[in-house]
């Protein structure tokens, strides 16, 4: 192999090698992030289940809620313009 071949190989393979390292790091961190998300979701599900069980057993009543909003009165429809009859001699055209 000549020096030109080695330089060409280094130029072509170095970005691929660096990209592979970056890709591996990304996959590893995404697995860690996914595990953290699964943990948070499991904690939330356990908390909701405990609250539901407590309410089923007659625990504390739900907090008072604000009253439902009153339905808004519909605004009056805007008045439409008067219809003008189209001239008959223009219809045939």
Secondary structure, DSSP 8 states (H G I E B T S, - for coil): --HHHHHHHHHHHHHHHHHHHHHHHHHHHHHHHHHHHHHHHHHHHHHHHHHHHHHHTT-S---------------------------HHHH--
